[in-house]
Amino acid sequence: MNQFEQVPTVSIYGLQVCRWGMEDTVKYLTHIVNSEERRPFQVITANPIMVMKALEEPEYMQVMKNAELLVPDGTGVVWAASRTQAPVQERVAGFDLLHELMRVGEDYHWKVYLLGTTPEVIQATAERLTLDYPGVEISGFRDGYFKSDQDEEVIAEIRKAAPDLLFVARGAETQEPWIARYKEQLGVPLMMGVGGSFDIISGKSKRAPKLFQKLRAEWLYRLLKEPTRAARMLALPKFVLKVLRDKENMTKP
């Protein structure tokens, strides 16, 4: 058995979340992308909002369970894991994971396809990533404003570009189910939903200041900047109360 055959996980409401920190996660995903099999592989950056959605919607729960890897993006997930016998090493933020993969990709000259957000933002993101990571080829990009009857066209475009990585920014409610539905057809070695990362990379939005990151309160910064997120953010206190109430039942499959 090689070092990557068994991924250590912790069960949070039946979702198997990887316990590795950023370094080991990147090493593992590098191995996945460079393997001869090049089988479709979906990474989901799990946060409390997604976990609560999965608990309320069986279809979304199945999407998360069917992903090849769940990483602990949200600090609430890290906290919940700390209350078990198998805590995670650290938070593995999707934004940082994207950049780490791009950094490693320079060594292997990986090809990357970007999908999602507006035409202006996706183009600016492609230009910024090309400047920051010249060793990586942006083999294609497309905005996320397409309807379901255009899915086959989008899939064909991605397959023609033959990327090693596919980053999708269409919002958590859309991007993860879309990848899950079409990952076999897409045939990309590594696919990951990246939420609002393109907005930050393009310069449209700013990431939370270091102080908020250190206090594990990026969610609060985003809420202050975007009050319209308040309804969605209600899932955070619900998650905390549920974990505190459920105790032992949280880790049962």
DRENPA-3360 file (N, C-alpha, C; in nm, 2 decimals, always signed):
BEGIN
1 = MNQFEQVP = +0.08/-0.12/+0.00/+0.00/+0.00/+0.00/+0.09/+0.13/+0.00 ~ +0.06/+0.22/-0.10/+0.14/+0.34/-0.10/+0.08/+0.44/+0.00 ~ +0.15/+0.55/+0.01/+0.11/+0.65/+0.12/-0.03/+0.72/+0.08 ~ -0.08/+0.70/-0.04/-0.20/+0.77/-0.08/-0.32/+0.68/-0.09 ~ -0.30/+0.55/-0.06/-0.41/+0.46/-0.08/-0.52/+0.47/+0.03 ~ -0.48/+0.52/+0.14/-0.58/+0.54/+0.25/-0.58/+0.68/+0.30 ~ -0.69/+0.75/+0.27/-0.70/+0.89/+0.31/-0.76/+0.89/+0.45 ~ -0.70/+0.95/+0.55/-0.76/+0.96/+0.69/-0.87/+1.06/+0.69;
9 = TVSIYGLQ = -0.99/+1.01/+0.74/-1.11/+1.10/+0.74/-1.17/+1.10/+0.88 ~ -1.26/+1.20/+0.90/-1.34/+1.20/+1.02/-1.49/+1.22/+0.97 ~ -1.58/+1.14/+1.03/-1.72/+1.14/+0.98/-1.79/+1.26/+1.05 ~ -1.85/+1.35/+0.98/-1.93/+1.45/+1.03/-2.07/+1.44/+0.96 ~ -2.16/+1.39/+1.04/-2.30/+1.36/+0.99/-2.29/+1.28/+0.86 ~ -2.21/+1.18/+0.87/-2.20/+1.08/+0.76/-2.11/+1.13/+0.64 ~ -2.06/+1.25/+0.65/-1.97/+1.30/+0.54/-1.82/+1.27/+0.59 ~ -1.75/+1.21/+0.50/-1.61/+1.17/+0.53/-1.52/+1.29/+0.49;
17 = VCRWGMED = -1.48/+1.36/+0.59/-1.39/+1.48/+0.57/-1.25/+1.45/+0.59 ~ -1.16/+1.48/+0.50/-1.02/+1.45/+0.50/-0.96/+1.52/+0.62 ~ -0.87/+1.45/+0.69/-0.81/+1.51/+0.81/-0.67/+1.57/+0.78 ~ -0.62/+1.56/+0.66/-0.49/+1.61/+0.63/-0.49/+1.77/+0.63 ~ -0.37/+1.82/+0.65/-0.36/+1.97/+0.63/-0.33/+2.00/+0.49 ~ -0.30/+2.13/+0.46/-0.28/+2.17/+0.32/-0.17/+2.09/+0.25 ~ -0.05/+2.08/+0.32/+0.06/+2.02/+0.25/+0.03/+1.88/+0.20 ~ -0.02/+1.79/+0.29/-0.05/+1.66/+0.25/-0.16/+1.65/+0.15;
25 = TVKYLTHI = -0.26/+1.74/+0.16/-0.37/+1.74/+0.06/-0.32/+1.77/-0.08 ~ -0.23/+1.87/-0.09/-0.17/+1.91/-0.22/-0.09/+1.79/-0.27 ~ -0.01/+1.73/-0.19/+0.07/+1.61/-0.23/-0.02/+1.50/-0.29 ~ -0.13/+1.48/-0.22/-0.22/+1.37/-0.26/-0.28/+1.41/-0.40 ~ -0.33/+1.53/-0.41/-0.40/+1.57/-0.53/-0.30/+1.58/-0.65 ~ -0.17/+1.61/-0.62/-0.07/+1.61/-0.73/-0.05/+1.47/-0.78 ~ -0.05/+1.37/-0.69/-0.05/+1.23/-0.72/-0.16/+1.19/-0.81 ~ -0.28/+1.24/-0.77/-0.41/+1.21/-0.85/-0.40/+1.26/-0.99;
33 = VNSEERRP = -0.36/+1.39/-1.00/-0.35/+1.45/-1.14/-0.25/+1.38/-1.22 ~ -0.14/+1.35/-1.17/-0.03/+1.29/-1.24/-0.04/+1.14/-1.26 ~ -0.14/+1.07/-1.20/-0.15/+0.93/-1.22/-0.18/+0.89/-1.36 ~ -0.14/+0.77/-1.40/-0.17/+0.73/-1.54/-0.32/+0.71/-1.56 ~ -0.40/+0.67/-1.46/-0.54/+0.65/-1.48/-0.61/+0.77/-1.52 ~ -0.58/+0.89/-1.46/-0.65/+1.02/-1.50/-0.80/+1.00/-1.49 ~ -0.84/+0.94/-1.39/-0.99/+0.92/-1.37/-1.05/+1.05/-1.31 ~ -1.18/+1.08/-1.35/-1.24/+1.20/-1.30/-1.24/+1.20/-1.14;
41 = FQVITANP = -1.20/+1.31/-1.09/-1.19/+1.32/-0.94/-1.24/+1.46/-0.90 ~ -1.35/+1.45/-0.81/-1.41/+1.57/-0.76/-1.37/+1.60/-0.62 ~ -1.32/+1.73/-0.60/-1.29/+1.78/-0.46/-1.40/+1.88/-0.42 ~ -1.45/+1.86/-0.30/-1.55/+1.95/-0.24/-1.49/+2.02/-0.12 ~ -1.49/+2.15/-0.12/-1.44/+2.23/+0.00/-1.56/+2.25/+0.09 ~ -1.57/+2.16/+0.19/-1.69/+2.15/+0.28/-1.69/+2.26/+0.38 ~ -1.80/+2.33/+0.40/-1.82/+2.42/+0.50/-1.96/+2.40/+0.57 ~ -1.99/+2.46/+0.69/-2.11/+2.43/+0.76/-2.24/+2.45/+0.68;
49 = IMVMKALE = -2.24/+2.55/+0.59/-2.36/+2.58/+0.51/-2.39/+2.46/+0.42 ~ -2.28/+2.41/+0.36/-2.30/+2.29/+0.28/-2.34/+2.17/+0.35 ~ -2.29/+2.15/+0.47/-2.32/+2.04/+0.55/-2.47/+2.04/+0.59 ~ -2.52/+2.16/+0.63/-2.66/+2.18/+0.67/-2.75/+2.16/+0.55 ~ -2.71/+2.20/+0.43/-2.78/+2.18/+0.31/-2.79/+2.03/+0.28 ~ -2.68/+1.96/+0.30/-2.68/+1.82/+0.28/-2.78/+1.74/+0.38 ~ -2.78/+1.79/+0.50/-2.87/+1.73/+0.60/-3.02/+1.75/+0.57 ~ -3.05/+1.86/+0.50/-3.18/+1.90/+0.47/-3.23/+1.85/+0.33;
57 = EPEYMQVM = -3.13/+1.82/+0.24/-3.16/+1.78/+0.10/-3.09/+1.65/+0.07 ~ -3.16/+1.54/+0.07/-3.09/+1.41/+0.04/-3.01/+1.41/-0.09 ~ -3.06/+1.48/-0.20/-2.98/+1.48/-0.32/-2.85/+1.55/-0.31 ~ -2.85/+1.66/-0.23/-2.72/+1.73/-0.21/-2.63/+1.64/-0.12 ~ -2.68/+1.57/-0.02/-2.61/+1.48/+0.06/-2.54/+1.38/-0.03 ~ -2.61/+1.33/-0.13/-2.55/+1.22/-0.21/-2.44/+1.28/-0.30 ~ -2.46/+1.41/-0.34/-2.35/+1.47/-0.42/-2.22/+1.48/-0.34 ~ -2.24/+1.52/-0.21/-2.12/+1.53/-0.12/-2.06/+1.39/-0.09;
65 = KNAELLVP = -2.14/+1.30/-0.07/-2.09/+1.16/-0.04/-2.02/+1.10/-0.16 ~ -2.07/+1.14/-0.28/-2.01/+1.08/-0.40/-1.88/+1.14/-0.44 ~ -1.85/+1.26/-0.38/-1.72/+1.33/-0.42/-1.60/+1.24/-0.37 ~ -1.49/+1.25/-0.45/-1.38/+1.17/-0.42/-1.30/+1.22/-0.30 ~ -1.32/+1.35/-0.27/-1.25/+1.41/-0.15/-1.32/+1.53/-0.10 ~ -1.35/+1.53/+0.03/-1.40/+1.65/+0.10/-1.29/+1.70/+0.19 ~ -1.26/+1.83/+0.17/-1.16/+1.90/+0.25/-1.23/+2.00/+0.35 ~ -1.17/+2.02/+0.47/-1.24/+2.11/+0.57/-1.21/+2.25/+0.54;
73 = DGTGVVWA = -1.30/+2.31/+0.46/-1.28/+2.45/+0.42/-1.33/+2.54/+0.53 ~ -1.45/+2.53/+0.58/-1.51/+2.61/+0.68/-1.45/+2.59/+0.82 ~ -1.43/+2.70/+0.89/-1.37/+2.68/+1.03/-1.47/+2.61/+1.12 ~ -1.60/+2.62/+1.08/-1.70/+2.54/+1.16/-1.68/+2.39/+1.15 ~ -1.64/+2.35/+1.03/-1.61/+2.20/+1.01/-1.49/+2.16/+1.09 ~ -1.39/+2.25/+1.09/-1.27/+2.22/+1.17/-1.30/+2.21/+1.32 ~ -1.39/+2.30/+1.36/-1.43/+2.30/+1.50/-1.51/+2.18/+1.54 ~ -1.60/+2.14/+1.45/-1.68/+2.02/+1.47/-1.59/+1.90/+1.48;
81 = ASRTQAPV = -1.49/+1.89/+1.39/-1.40/+1.77/+1.39/-1.32/+1.77/+1.52 ~ -1.29/+1.89/+1.58/-1.21/+1.89/+1.70/-1.29/+1.83/+1.82 ~ -1.42/+1.82/+1.81/-1.50/+1.76/+1.92/-1.51/+1.61/+1.91 ~ -1.44/+1.55/+1.81/-1.44/+1.41/+1.79/-1.30/+1.35/+1.83 ~ -1.29/+1.22/+1.82/-1.16/+1.16/+1.85/-1.07/+1.17/+1.73 ~ -1.11/+1.23/+1.62/-1.03/+1.23/+1.50/-1.03/+1.37/+1.44 ~ -0.97/+1.47/+1.51/-0.97/+1.61/+1.46/-0.89/+1.62/+1.33 ~ -0.92/+1.73/+1.25/-0.84/+1.75/+1.13/-0.72/+1.83/+1.17;
89 = QERVAGFD = -0.61/+1.83/+1.08/-0.49/+1.90/+1.11/-0.51/+2.05/+1.11 ~ -0.58/+2.10/+1.01/-0.60/+2.24/+0.99/-0.71/+2.27/+0.89 ~ -0.75/+2.39/+0.88/-0.84/+2.43/+0.77/-0.77/+2.43/+0.64 ~ -0.84/+2.38/+0.54/-0.79/+2.37/+0.40/-0.88/+2.46/+0.32 ~ -0.85/+2.59/+0.31/-0.94/+2.68/+0.24/-0.94/+2.66/+0.09 ~ -1.05/+2.66/+0.03/-1.06/+2.64/-0.12/-0.98/+2.74/-0.19 ~ -0.98/+2.87/-0.15/-0.91/+2.97/-0.22/-0.76/+2.94/-0.22 ~ -0.71/+2.90/-0.10/-0.56/+2.87/-0.09/-0.53/+2.74/-0.16;
97 = LLHELMRV = -0.62/+2.65/-0.16/-0.59/+2.52/-0.23/-0.58/+2.55/-0.38 ~ -0.66/+2.63/-0.43/-0.66/+2.67/-0.57/-0.52/+2.72/-0.61 ~ -0.47/+2.81/-0.52/-0.34/+2.87/-0.55/-0.22/+2.77/-0.53 ~ -0.24/+2.68/-0.43/-0.13/+2.58/-0.41/-0.13/+2.49/-0.53 ~ -0.24/+2.45/-0.59/-0.24/+2.36/-0.70/-0.19/+2.43/-0.83 ~ -0.21/+2.56/-0.84/-0.16/+2.64/-0.95/+0.00/+2.64/-0.94 ~ +0.04/+2.66/-0.81/+0.19/+2.67/-0.79/+0.25/+2.54/-0.83 ~ +0.20/+2.43/-0.78/+0.25/+2.30/-0.82/+0.24/+2.27/-0.96;
105 = GEDYHWKV = +0.13/+2.32/-1.02/+0.11/+2.29/-1.16/+0.21/+2.35/-1.25 ~ +0.28/+2.46/-1.21/+0.39/+2.51/-1.29/+0.50/+2.41/-1.31 ~ +0.53/+2.33/-1.21/+0.63/+2.23/-1.22/+0.60/+2.12/-1.33 ~ +0.47/+2.10/-1.34/+0.43/+1.99/-1.43/+0.37/+2.04/-1.56 ~ +0.36/+2.18/-1.57/+0.30/+2.24/-1.69/+0.15/+2.19/-1.71 ~ +0.08/+2.19/-1.60/-0.06/+2.15/-1.61/-0.14/+2.25/-1.69 ~ -0.25/+2.20/-1.75/-0.35/+2.28/-1.82/-0.47/+2.30/-1.73 ~ -0.52/+2.42/-1.73/-0.64/+2.45/-1.64/-0.75/+2.52/-1.72;
113 = YLLGTTPE = -0.87/+2.48/-1.69/-0.99/+2.54/-1.75/-1.07/+2.61/-1.63 ~ -1.11/+2.73/-1.66/-1.19/+2.81/-1.57/-1.33/+2.82/-1.61 ~ -1.43/+2.79/-1.53/-1.57/+2.80/-1.56/-1.65/+2.87/-1.45 ~ -1.72/+2.98/-1.49/-1.81/+3.04/-1.40/-1.80/+3.19/-1.40 ~ -1.89/+3.25/-1.31/-1.90/+3.39/-1.29/-1.93/+3.47/-1.42 ~ -1.90/+3.60/-1.42/-1.94/+3.68/-1.54/-1.83/+3.68/-1.64 ~ -1.86/+3.72/-1.77/-1.76/+3.72/-1.87/-1.64/+3.81/-1.84 ~ -1.67/+3.93/-1.78/-1.56/+4.02/-1.74/-1.47/+3.96/-1.63;
121 = VIQATAER = -1.53/+3.90/-1.53/-1.45/+3.85/-1.42/-1.37/+3.72/-1.46 ~ -1.43/+3.63/-1.54/-1.36/+3.51/-1.58/-1.24/+3.55/-1.67 ~ -1.26/+3.65/-1.75/-1.14/+3.69/-1.84/-1.03/+3.75/-1.76 ~ -1.07/+3.83/-1.66/-0.97/+3.90/-1.58/-0.90/+3.79/-1.49 ~ -0.98/+3.69/-1.45/-0.92/+3.59/-1.37/-0.82/+3.51/-1.45 ~ -0.85/+3.48/-1.57/-0.76/+3.40/-1.66/-0.63/+3.48/-1.68 ~ -0.65/+3.61/-1.70/-0.53/+3.70/-1.73/-0.44/+3.70/-1.60 ~ -0.50/+3.72/-1.48/-0.42/+3.72/-1.36/-0.35/+3.59/-1.33;
129 = LTLDYPGV = -0.42/+3.48/-1.35/-0.35/+3.35/-1.32/-0.24/+3.33/-1.42 ~ -0.26/+3.37/-1.54/-0.15/+3.35/-1.64/-0.03/+3.43/-1.61 ~ -0.05/+3.55/-1.55/+0.06/+3.64/-1.51/+0.13/+3.57/-1.38 ~ +0.05/+3.53/-1.29/+0.10/+3.48/-1.16/+0.17/+3.34/-1.18 ~ +0.11/+3.26/-1.27/+0.16/+3.12/-1.28/+0.19/+3.09/-1.43 ~ +0.29/+3.15/-1.49/+0.32/+3.14/-1.63/+0.35/+2.99/-1.67 ~ +0.39/+2.91/-1.58/+0.42/+2.77/-1.61/+0.29/+2.69/-1.64 ~ +0.18/+2.74/-1.60/+0.05/+2.67/-1.62/-0.02/+2.73/-1.74;
137 = EISGFRDG = -0.08/+2.64/-1.82/-0.15/+2.69/-1.94/-0.30/+2.70/-1.91 ~ -0.36/+2.82/-1.92/-0.51/+2.83/-1.91/-0.56/+2.79/-2.05 ~ -0.60/+2.66/-2.05/-0.64/+2.60/-2.18/-0.78/+2.65/-2.23 ~ -0.85/+2.72/-2.14/-0.98/+2.77/-2.18/-1.06/+2.83/-2.06 ~ -1.16/+2.91/-2.09/-1.24/+2.97/-1.99/-1.37/+3.01/-2.04 ~ -1.48/+3.01/-1.96/-1.61/+3.04/-2.00/-1.69/+3.09/-1.88 ~ -1.78/+3.19/-1.90/-1.86/+3.24/-1.79/-1.96/+3.13/-1.75 ~ -2.02/+3.16/-1.64/-2.11/+3.06/-1.58/-2.26/+3.08/-1.62;
145 = YFKSDQDE = -2.29/+3.18/-1.70/-2.42/+3.21/-1.74/-2.47/+3.13/-1.86 ~ -2.49/+3.00/-1.84/-2.54/+2.92/-1.94/-2.65/+2.83/-1.88 ~ -2.75/+2.79/-1.96/-2.86/+2.71/-1.92/-2.84/+2.56/-1.93 ~ -2.92/+2.49/-1.87/-2.90/+2.34/-1.87/-2.90/+2.28/-2.02 ~ -2.97/+2.35/-2.11/-2.97/+2.29/-2.25/-2.84/+2.32/-2.32 ~ -2.75/+2.40/-2.25/-2.62/+2.43/-2.31/-2.51/+2.34/-2.24 ~ -2.55/+2.26/-2.15/-2.45/+2.18/-2.08/-2.36/+2.10/-2.17 ~ -2.42/+2.03/-2.27/-2.35/+1.94/-2.36/-2.24/+2.03/-2.44;
153 = EVIAEIRK = -2.28/+2.15/-2.47/-2.19/+2.23/-2.55/-2.07/+2.27/-2.46 ~ -2.10/+2.30/-2.33/-1.99/+2.34/-2.24/-1.90/+2.22/-2.21 ~ -1.96/+2.10/-2.20/-1.88/+1.98/-2.17/-1.79/+1.96/-2.29 ~ -1.84/+1.97/-2.41/-1.76/+1.95/-2.53/-1.64/+2.05/-2.54 ~ -1.66/+2.17/-2.50/-1.56/+2.27/-2.50/-1.45/+2.23/-2.40 ~ -1.49/+2.19/-2.28/-1.39/+2.15/-2.18/-1.31/+2.03/-2.23 ~ -1.38/+1.93/-2.28/-1.31/+1.81/-2.33/-1.21/+1.84/-2.44 ~ -1.25/+1.93/-2.52/-1.16/+1.97/-2.63/-1.03/+2.04/-2.57;
161 = AAPDLLFV = -1.05/+2.12/-2.47/-0.94/+2.18/-2.40/-0.85/+2.09/-2.33 ~ -0.90/+1.97/-2.29/-0.83/+1.87/-2.22/-0.75/+1.91/-2.10 ~ -0.81/+1.98/-2.01/-0.74/+2.03/-1.89/-0.70/+1.92/-1.79 ~ -0.60/+1.95/-1.71/-0.57/+1.87/-1.59/-0.65/+1.91/-1.47 ~ -0.69/+2.04/-1.47/-0.77/+2.09/-1.36/-0.88/+2.17/-1.41 ~ -1.00/+2.15/-1.35/-1.12/+2.23/-1.38/-1.17/+2.30/-1.26 ~ -1.17/+2.43/-1.25/-1.22/+2.51/-1.14/-1.35/+2.57/-1.18 ~ -1.45/+2.55/-1.10/-1.59/+2.59/-1.13/-1.64/+2.69/-1.03;
169 = ARGAETQE = -1.68/+2.81/-1.07/-1.73/+2.91/-0.98/-1.88/+2.94/-1.02 ~ -1.97/+2.87/-0.97/-2.11/+2.89/-1.00/-2.20/+2.90/-0.88 ~ -2.13/+2.91/-0.76/-2.21/+2.90/-0.63/-2.22/+2.76/-0.59 ~ -2.21/+2.74/-0.45/-2.22/+2.61/-0.40/-2.34/+2.53/-0.43 ~ -2.45/+2.60/-0.45/-2.58/+2.52/-0.48/-2.58/+2.47/-0.62 ~ -2.50/+2.53/-0.71/-2.50/+2.48/-0.85/-2.37/+2.41/-0.89 ~ -2.25/+2.46/-0.84/-2.13/+2.41/-0.89/-2.10/+2.26/-0.85 ~ -2.12/+2.23/-0.73/-2.10/+2.09/-0.69/-2.19/+1.99/-0.75;
177 = PWIARYKE = -2.32/+2.01/-0.76/-2.41/+1.92/-0.83/-2.38/+1.91/-0.98 ~ -2.34/+2.02/-1.04/-2.31/+2.02/-1.18/-2.19/+1.94/-1.21 ~ -2.08/+1.95/-1.13/-1.96/+1.87/-1.15/-2.00/+1.72/-1.13 ~ -2.07/+1.70/-1.02/-2.11/+1.56/-0.99/-2.19/+1.49/-1.10 ~ -2.28/+1.57/-1.16/-2.37/+1.52/-1.27/-2.29/+1.48/-1.39 ~ -2.18/+1.56/-1.42/-2.12/+1.55/-1.55/-1.97/+1.50/-1.54 ~ -1.92/+1.47/-1.42/-1.78/+1.45/-1.41/-1.73/+1.33/-1.49 ~ -1.81/+1.23/-1.52/-1.76/+1.12/-1.60/-1.75/+1.17/-1.75;
185 = QLGVPLMM = -1.84/+1.25/-1.79/-1.84/+1.30/-1.93/-1.72/+1.40/-1.94 ~ -1.70/+1.48/-1.84/-1.59/+1.58/-1.84/-1.46/+1.52/-1.85 ~ -1.44/+1.41/-1.77/-1.32/+1.33/-1.77/-1.19/+1.41/-1.73 ~ -1.21/+1.51/-1.64/-1.09/+1.59/-1.60/-1.04/+1.52/-1.47 ~ -0.90/+1.51/-1.46/-0.84/+1.44/-1.35/-0.87/+1.51/-1.21 ~ -0.89/+1.64/-1.21/-0.93/+1.71/-1.08/-1.02/+1.82/-1.11 ~ -1.14/+1.81/-1.05/-1.24/+1.92/-1.06/-1.28/+1.97/-0.92 ~ -1.29/+2.10/-0.91/-1.32/+2.16/-0.78/-1.41/+2.28/-0.79;
193 = GVGGSFDI = -1.51/+2.30/-0.71/-1.59/+2.42/-0.70/-1.51/+2.52/-0.62 ~ -1.51/+2.65/-0.67/-1.42/+2.75/-0.60/-1.50/+2.87/-0.55 ~ -1.64/+2.86/-0.56/-1.72/+2.97/-0.51/-1.68/+3.11/-0.56 ~ -1.65/+3.20/-0.46/-1.62/+3.34/-0.50/-1.47/+3.37/-0.53 ~ -1.39/+3.26/-0.54/-1.25/+3.28/-0.56/-1.21/+3.36/-0.68 ~ -1.29/+3.35/-0.79/-1.26/+3.42/-0.91/-1.28/+3.57/-0.89 ~ -1.38/+3.61/-0.81/-1.41/+3.75/-0.78/-1.28/+3.81/-0.71 ~ -1.22/+3.74/-0.62/-1.10/+3.79/-0.55/-0.98/+3.79/-0.64;
201 = ISGKSKRA = -0.96/+3.69/-0.72/-0.84/+3.68/-0.81/-0.85/+3.79/-0.91 ~ -0.97/+3.82/-0.96/-0.98/+3.92/-1.07/-0.97/+4.06/-1.01 ~ -0.99/+4.07/-0.88/-0.98/+4.21/-0.82/-1.12/+4.27/-0.80 ~ -1.22/+4.20/-0.84/-1.36/+4.25/-0.82/-1.39/+4.26/-0.67 ~ -1.35/+4.16/-0.59/-1.37/+4.16/-0.45/-1.24/+4.15/-0.38 ~ -1.24/+4.18/-0.25/-1.12/+4.16/-0.16/-1.14/+4.05/-0.07 ~ -1.03/+3.97/-0.04/-1.04/+3.87/+0.06/-1.04/+3.93/+0.20 ~ -1.09/+3.86/+0.30/-1.09/+3.92/+0.43/-0.95/+3.95/+0.48;
209 = PKLFQKLR = -0.93/+4.06/+0.55/-0.80/+4.10/+0.60/-0.74/+3.99/+0.69 ~ -0.61/+3.99/+0.71/-0.54/+3.89/+0.78/-0.60/+3.87/+0.92 ~ -0.64/+3.98/+0.99/-0.70/+3.97/+1.12/-0.82/+3.88/+1.13 ~ -0.91/+3.90/+1.03/-1.03/+3.82/+1.02/-0.99/+3.67/+0.99 ~ -0.89/+3.65/+0.91/-0.85/+3.51/+0.88/-0.79/+3.45/+1.01 ~ -0.71/+3.52/+1.08/-0.65/+3.47/+1.20/-0.76/+3.44/+1.31 ~ -0.86/+3.52/+1.31/-0.97/+3.50/+1.41/-1.07/+3.39/+1.36 ~ -1.04/+3.34/+1.24/-1.13/+3.24/+1.18/-1.27/+3.30/+1.16;
217 = AEWLYRLL = -1.27/+3.43/+1.11/-1.40/+3.50/+1.10/-1.42/+3.56/+0.96 ~ -1.37/+3.49/+0.86/-1.38/+3.54/+0.72/-1.53/+3.55/+0.68 ~ -1.61/+3.46/+0.74/-1.75/+3.46/+0.72/-1.82/+3.59/+0.77 ~ -1.77/+3.64/+0.88/-1.82/+3.77/+0.93/-1.78/+3.89/+0.84 ~ -1.66/+3.89/+0.79/-1.62/+3.99/+0.70/-1.70/+3.99/+0.57 ~ -1.73/+3.87/+0.52/-1.81/+3.86/+0.40/-1.96/+3.91/+0.43 ~ -2.01/+3.88/+0.55/-2.14/+3.92/+0.58/-2.15/+4.07/+0.60 ~ -2.04/+4.13/+0.65/-2.04/+4.28/+0.67/-2.03/+4.35/+0.53;
225 = KEPTRAAR = -1.96/+4.28/+0.44/-1.95/+4.34/+0.30/-2.07/+4.31/+0.22 ~ -2.14/+4.20/+0.25/-2.25/+4.16/+0.17/-2.37/+4.12/+0.26 ~ -2.44/+4.22/+0.31/-2.55/+4.20/+0.41/-2.66/+4.10/+0.35 ~ -2.67/+4.10/+0.22/-2.77/+4.01/+0.16/-2.75/+3.86/+0.18 ~ -2.62/+3.83/+0.23/-2.59/+3.69/+0.26/-2.65/+3.65/+0.40 ~ -2.71/+3.74/+0.47/-2.76/+3.71/+0.60/-2.84/+3.59/+0.61 ~ -2.94/+3.57/+0.52/-3.03/+3.46/+0.53/-2.95/+3.33/+0.51 ~ -2.86/+3.33/+0.42/-2.77/+3.21/+0.40/-2.69/+3.18/+0.52;
233 = MLALPKFV = -2.64/+3.28/+0.58/-2.55/+3.27/+0.70/-2.62/+3.21/+0.82 ~ -2.75/+3.21/+0.82/-2.82/+3.16/+0.94/-2.79/+3.01/+0.96 ~ -2.74/+2.95/+0.85/-2.70/+2.81/+0.87/-2.58/+2.79/+0.96 ~ -2.50/+2.89/+0.98/-2.38/+2.88/+1.07/-2.42/+2.86/+1.21 ~ -2.50/+2.95/+1.28/-2.54/+2.92/+1.41/-2.62/+2.79/+1.43 ~ -2.70/+2.76/+1.32/-2.78/+2.63/+1.33/-2.68/+2.51/+1.34 ~ -2.58/+2.52/+1.26/-2.48/+2.41/+1.26/-2.41/+2.40/+1.40 ~ -2.37/+2.51/+1.45/-2.31/+2.51/+1.58/-2.40/+2.45/+1.69;
241 = LKVLRDKE = -2.52/+2.49/+1.69/-2.62/+2.44/+1.79/-2.65/+2.29/+1.77 ~ -2.65/+2.25/+1.65/-2.67/+2.11/+1.61/-2.56/+2.02/+1.66 ~ -2.44/+2.07/+1.64/-2.32/+1.99/+1.68/-2.32/+1.98/+1.83 ~ -2.34/+2.10/+1.90/-2.34/+2.10/+2.05/-2.45/+2.00/+2.10 ~ -2.56/+2.00/+2.04/-2.68/+1.92/+2.08/-2.65/+1.77/+2.05 ~ -2.60/+1.74/+1.94/-2.59/+1.60/+1.89/-2.48/+1.52/+1.96 ~ -2.37/+1.59/+1.99/-2.25/+1.52/+2.05/-2.22/+1.39/+1.98 ~ -2.24/+1.28/+2.05/-2.19/+1.15/+1.99/-2.26/+1.12/+1.85;
249 = NMTKP = -2.38/+1.16/+1.83/-2.45/+1.13/+1.71/-2.39/+1.20/+1.59 ~ -2.31/+1.30/+1.61/-2.26/+1.37/+1.49/-2.17/+1.29/+1.41 ~ -2.09/+1.20/+1.46/-2.00/+1.12/+1.39/-2.05/+0.98/+1.34 ~ -2.18/+0.96/+1.36/-2.23/+0.83/+1.31/-2.26/+0.84/+1.16 ~ -2.24/+0.73/+1.09/-2.27/+0.74/+0.94/-2.41/+0.76/+0.91;
% end
